[in-house]
């Protein structure tokens, strides 16, 4: 099956997409395209729609830094215990973190994504919510990657925000930008609040190994993320994406995943096998790291005496 490696400028022109879905099974038969729900066609952005929402749809100018948001229901939390925590760290290390951090697919090579990146995202969000100066420059690599920042909340890990870009960005500035964009500007959710911090989980996904494939079925569930491009009923170009973990988490096969993406990309007509064959599909891999607020706090406590004086962190409350 024909494959074309997507490198350099080609990848920078790809539209962005959303990263996950609610924990809900796809309704309707694959042949009918599953659930309905359209997406936006706002230039430079992608919106995943309702319920299953991780597909994005966009009519975007090539070469722009394009975004797309995630889905799920917002949550809330309350806080009553208080403890003074460390100031914003100057660097991020894995020492002192619990072993429960969740790395994503990294293949046989050394992974680029790291726990330090999740710590940095928590710091950026905390400083913004509490009105402090942004954290200093982190020590992890500043190489450019397409990236997503995902926030989930509560014991059931409901999605709270997810926005990313397929345009490669330097990680220091990219994670700063998309930390706040995903937390505050995901149009499916209200802006995040201080009270929600103790119940948050942060995931950083770095996208790699983009390949254009000639067959829309030429990808592996649980291994590849996919981005589709198709022509809508009105003749406009639309895009949608799922990160690698989405189809596996939902229990979908190839056809169900493709049909869900078409619906979330705004395609409302009946979905036929002939139409599926017109889809342009790009597959990719993702390196993912997830950190809970508790693990973040443990990291900050470990570095309390290494970073001088500074502001306290908000209190952490154990789940009830």
Protein Blocks (a to p, Z undefined) as FASTA:
>chain_A
ZZdddehjllmmpccddfbdcddddedjfklopaaddddfdehiacebjhjlmbccdddd
ehiacddddedjddddddfbdcddddddfbdcfehpafkbccddebjbdcfbdfklmmmm
mmmmmmmmnopacddddfbdcbdcdddddddedjkopafbdcddfbdcdfklmmmmmmmm
mmmmcmkbccddfklmmmpccdddddehiacdfbfklccehkaccddddddfkopacddd
ddfklmmmnopafklmmmmmmmmnopabdcdfklmmmpccdddddddddddfklmmmmmm
mmmmmnopadddddddddZZ
